[in-house]
């Protein structure tokens, strides 16, 4: 191997995930209601997703709303749900323009029948697309594992393997994330992709999600490519 080949980054990114944190604090810094931060965050989500697609990343997951987020003020929750419904309408309207398969992961039982049908419609319309966007909505990593095990028990399993759970979790159709990026300065996973993240590389940035830039995405990707992923080996 020549020097140029040896110095070339060896890591490929198949799946990149984002914990989009800091919307409320972004708004507070500007003396605005927290809901304004979520609207700004929704615009940033679209920008970052497009950039990742242009970078050739085959799968992106975003943590849009956790099972714990229902504890937030009702006005804030309603704003997030409206933004989510707006995105579904947009995805359904523009599905022919975008080469993106949309998958919603999380517990859908809390949503009304109309919203569940709309989610299923978008998933069906985009099923043949080459790139994947997973939107984690009413999602919790612990709940995901519990639901997976219960579904296997319901099918008659007396015991389960790691492979069984991997195939039964909400995001079983996509590979584990190669890297998880959390904005907003907090350094924890907050119940996100607990099963899938066993060997994910983790990146934390103080940048609040609405201020997150494509240049910072590029910098994180560059750092990732320099990491030595040993998966427990030497």
RODOMI-20013 format. One record per residue (C-alpha): x, z, y; residue number from 1. Coordinates in steps of 0.2 Angstrom, whole numbers, plus 5000, padded with zeros to 4 digits. Each point is the difference from the previous one (the first is absolute). Layout:
! residues N
+------+------+------+-----+
|    x |    z |    y | num |
+------+------+------+-----+
|    X |    Z |    Y | NUM |
...
+------+------+------+-----+
END
This chain:
! residues 234
+------+------+------+-----+
|    x |    z |    y | num |
+------+------+------+-----+
| 5000 | 5000 | 5000 |   1 |
| 5008 | 4995 | 5017 |   2 |
| 5000 | 5012 | 5015 |   3 |
| 4985 | 4991 | 5008 |   4 |
| 4989 | 5002 | 4985 |   5 |
| 5006 | 5018 | 4997 |   6 |
| 4995 | 5005 | 5018 |   7 |
| 4983 | 4991 | 4999 |   8 |
| 4986 | 5013 | 4999 |   9 |
| 4994 | 5001 | 4982 |  10 |
| 4983 | 5009 | 5002 |  11 |
| 4984 | 4990 | 5001 |  12 |
| 4984 | 5006 | 5007 |  13 |
| 4985 | 4996 | 4990 |  14 |
| 4988 | 5014 | 5007 |  15 |
| 5002 | 5009 | 5017 |  16 |
| 4988 | 5014 | 5004 |  17 |
| 4996 | 5008 | 5017 |  18 |
| 4993 | 5017 | 5005 |  19 |
| 4994 | 4995 | 5017 |  20 |
| 5001 | 5017 | 5009 |  21 |
| 5000 | 5005 | 5018 |  22 |
| 4985 | 4990 | 5007 |  23 |
| 4992 | 5016 | 5007 |  24 |
| 5016 | 5007 | 5008 |  25 |
| 5003 | 4983 | 5008 |  26 |
| 4983 | 5001 | 5009 |  27 |
| 5003 | 5018 | 5005 |  28 |
| 5016 | 4996 | 5008 |  29 |
| 4991 | 4988 | 5011 |  30 |
| 4986 | 5012 | 5003 |  31 |
| 4988 | 4989 | 4991 |  32 |
| 4987 | 5005 | 4986 |  33 |
| 5007 | 5000 | 4982 |  34 |
| 4989 | 4985 | 4996 |  35 |
| 5010 | 4989 | 5012 |  36 |
| 5015 | 5003 | 4989 |  37 |
| 4991 | 4994 | 4985 |  38 |
| 4995 | 4984 | 5008 |  39 |
| 5018 | 4997 | 5006 |  40 |
| 5005 | 5004 | 4982 |  41 |
| 4988 | 4987 | 4993 |  42 |
| 5008 | 4987 | 5011 |  43 |
| 5018 | 5005 | 4994 |  44 |
| 4994 | 5000 | 4982 |  45 |
| 4996 | 4981 | 5002 |  46 |
| 5017 | 4997 | 5008 |  47 |
| 5010 | 5009 | 4987 |  48 |
| 4991 | 4992 | 4985 |  49 |
| 5003 | 4983 | 5007 |  50 |
| 5018 | 5003 | 5003 |  51 |
| 5002 | 5007 | 4982 |  52 |
| 4992 | 4984 | 4993 |  53 |
| 5012 | 4989 | 5011 |  54 |
| 5014 | 5010 | 4992 |  55 |
| 4995 | 4995 | 4983 |  56 |
| 4994 | 5017 | 4994 |  57 |
| 4987 | 4997 | 4986 |  58 |
| 4990 | 5016 | 5002 |  59 |
| 4997 | 5013 | 5014 |  60 |
| 4990 | 5016 | 4999 |  61 |
| 4994 | 5009 | 5015 |  62 |
| 4993 | 5018 | 5000 |  63 |
| 4984 | 4998 | 5011 |  64 |
| 4990 | 5015 | 4996 |  65 |
| 5003 | 5015 | 4988 |  66 |
| 4988 | 5011 | 4991 |  67 |
| 5006 | 5014 | 5011 |  68 |
| 4996 | 4990 | 5016 |  69 |
| 4981 | 5004 | 4999 |  70 |
| 5005 | 5017 | 5008 |  71 |
| 5004 | 4991 | 5016 |  72 |
| 4987 | 5000 | 5015 |  73 |
| 4985 | 4990 | 4996 |  74 |
| 5003 | 4988 | 5015 |  75 |
| 5017 | 4996 | 4994 |  76 |
| 4994 | 4997 | 4982 |  77 |
| 4986 | 4989 | 5006 |  78 |
| 5013 | 4990 | 5010 |  79 |
| 5011 | 4998 | 4985 |  80 |
| 4986 | 4994 | 4989 |  81 |
| 4994 | 4988 | 5014 |  82 |
| 5017 | 4992 | 5001 |  83 |
| 5000 | 4999 | 4981 |  84 |
| 4984 | 4991 | 4999 |  85 |
| 5006 | 4988 | 5014 |  86 |
| 5015 | 4996 | 4990 |  87 |
| 4989 | 4996 | 4984 |  88 |
| 4990 | 4988 | 5011 |  89 |
| 5015 | 4992 | 5006 |  90 |
| 5008 | 4999 | 4983 |  91 |
| 4984 | 4992 | 4993 |  92 |
| 4999 | 4988 | 5015 |  93 |
| 5018 | 4994 | 5000 |  94 |
| 5004 | 5001 | 4982 |  95 |
| 5003 | 4981 | 4998 |  96 |
| 5013 | 5001 | 5014 |  97 |
| 5011 | 5014 | 4992 |  98 |
| 5010 | 4999 | 4984 |  99 |
| 4996 | 5019 | 4997 | 100 |
| 4991 | 5008 | 4986 | 101 |
| 4991 | 5016 | 5006 | 102 |
| 4998 | 5015 | 4989 | 103 |
| 4992 | 5016 | 5005 | 104 |
| 5007 | 5015 | 4990 | 105 |
| 4992 | 5017 | 5001 | 106 |
| 4984 | 5009 | 4995 | 107 |
| 4985 | 4989 | 5006 | 108 |
| 4986 | 5012 | 4995 | 109 |
| 4999 | 5007 | 5017 | 110 |
| 4996 | 4983 | 5008 | 111 |
| 4983 | 4993 | 5002 | 112 |
| 4994 | 4986 | 4988 | 113 |
| 5001 | 4987 | 5014 | 114 |
| 5019 | 5004 | 5004 | 115 |
| 5004 | 5000 | 4981 | 116 |
| 4993 | 4983 | 4998 | 117 |
| 5009 | 4994 | 5015 | 118 |
| 5016 | 5007 | 4993 | 119 |
| 4997 | 4991 | 4984 | 120 |
| 4996 | 4984 | 5008 | 121 |
| 5017 | 4999 | 5010 | 122 |
| 5009 | 5004 | 4983 | 123 |
| 4991 | 4986 | 4991 | 124 |
| 5002 | 4988 | 5014 | 125 |
| 5019 | 5003 | 5002 | 126 |
| 5004 | 5003 | 4981 | 127 |
| 5010 | 4984 | 4998 | 128 |
| 5012 | 5003 | 5015 | 129 |
| 5018 | 5002 | 4996 | 130 |
| 5004 | 5014 | 5011 | 131 |
| 4992 | 5017 | 4999 | 132 |
| 4994 | 5013 | 5013 | 133 |
| 4994 | 5017 | 4993 | 134 |
| 4990 | 5010 | 5012 | 135 |
| 5000 | 5018 | 4994 | 136 |
| 4983 | 5007 | 5007 | 137 |
| 4992 | 5017 | 4995 | 138 |
| 5016 | 5001 | 4989 | 139 |
| 5009 | 5015 | 4993 | 140 |
| 5015 | 4999 | 4988 | 141 |
| 4994 | 5015 | 4990 | 142 |
| 4982 | 4994 | 4999 | 143 |
| 5007 | 4983 | 4994 | 144 |
| 5009 | 5008 | 4985 | 145 |
| 4985 | 5010 | 4996 | 146 |
| 4988 | 4985 | 5001 | 147 |
| 5012 | 4990 | 4989 | 148 |
| 5001 | 5014 | 4986 | 149 |
| 4981 | 5002 | 5001 | 150 |
| 4997 | 4982 | 4998 | 151 |
| 5012 | 4999 | 4985 | 152 |
| 4991 | 5015 | 4992 | 153 |
| 4983 | 4992 | 5003 | 154 |
| 5006 | 4985 | 4990 | 155 |
| 5005 | 5011 | 4985 | 156 |
| 5018 | 5004 | 5003 | 157 |
| 5005 | 5016 | 4991 | 158 |
| 5017 | 4999 | 5009 | 159 |
| 5008 | 4989 | 5013 | 160 |
| 5017 | 4993 | 5004 | 161 |
| 5009 | 4996 | 5017 | 162 |
| 4996 | 4982 | 4997 | 163 |
| 4981 | 5004 | 4997 | 164 |
| 4999 | 5009 | 5017 | 165 |
| 5010 | 4987 | 5009 | 166 |
| 4988 | 4987 | 4994 | 167 |
| 4984 | 5011 | 5004 | 168 |
| 5005 | 5006 | 5018 | 169 |
| 4991 | 4991 | 5015 | 170 |
| 5016 | 4990 | 5004 | 171 |
| 5004 | 4995 | 4982 | 172 |
| 5000 | 4982 | 5005 | 173 |
| 5015 | 5001 | 5010 | 174 |
| 5018 | 5006 | 4997 | 175 |
| 5006 | 5017 | 5007 | 176 |
| 5006 | 5000 | 5018 | 177 |
| 5018 | 4996 | 5002 | 178 |
| 5000 | 5010 | 5016 | 179 |
| 4987 | 5010 | 5010 | 180 |
| 5002 | 5002 | 5019 | 181 |
| 4992 | 5014 | 5009 | 182 |
| 4998 | 4999 | 5019 | 183 |
| 4997 | 5014 | 5012 | 184 |
| 5014 | 5012 | 4996 | 185 |
| 4992 | 5010 | 4985 | 186 |
| 5011 | 5000 | 4984 | 187 |
| 4988 | 5001 | 4986 | 188 |
| 4989 | 4989 | 4989 | 189 |
| 4983 | 5008 | 5004 | 190 |
| 4993 | 4997 | 4983 | 191 |
| 5004 | 4981 | 5001 | 192 |
| 5005 | 4991 | 4984 | 193 |
| 5006 | 5015 | 4991 | 194 |
| 5000 | 4991 | 4983 | 195 |
| 5008 | 4984 | 5006 | 196 |
| 5013 | 5007 | 5012 | 197 |
| 5011 | 5008 | 4986 | 198 |
| 5015 | 4988 | 5005 | 199 |
| 4994 | 4994 | 5016 | 200 |
| 5013 | 5000 | 5015 | 201 |
| 4993 | 5010 | 5014 | 202 |
| 5002 | 4997 | 5019 | 203 |
| 4994 | 5011 | 5014 | 204 |
| 5000 | 4995 | 5018 | 205 |
| 4995 | 5010 | 5015 | 206 |
| 4992 | 4985 | 5008 | 207 |
| 4981 | 5002 | 5001 | 208 |
| 4990 | 4986 | 4991 | 209 |
| 4994 | 4991 | 5015 | 210 |
| 5017 | 4999 | 5007 | 211 |
| 5008 | 4994 | 4983 | 212 |
| 5008 | 4983 | 5002 | 213 |
| 5005 | 4985 | 4989 | 214 |
| 5018 | 5003 | 5005 | 215 |
| 4999 | 5018 | 4992 | 216 |
| 4992 | 4992 | 4984 | 217 |
| 5015 | 4988 | 4999 | 218 |
| 5012 | 5015 | 5003 | 219 |
| 4992 | 5010 | 4986 | 220 |
| 5001 | 4985 | 4988 | 221 |
| 5018 | 4998 | 5004 | 222 |
| 5004 | 5018 | 4996 | 223 |
| 4990 | 4999 | 4984 | 224 |
| 5010 | 4985 | 4995 | 225 |
| 5016 | 5010 | 5001 | 226 |
| 4993 | 5014 | 4990 | 227 |
| 5006 | 5003 | 4982 | 228 |
| 4985 | 5002 | 4989 | 229 |
| 5005 | 5008 | 4984 | 230 |
| 4984 | 5006 | 4992 | 231 |
| 5008 | 5015 | 4993 | 232 |
| 5015 | 4991 | 4994 | 233 |
| 5018 | 5000 | 5007 | 234 |
+------+------+------+-----+
END
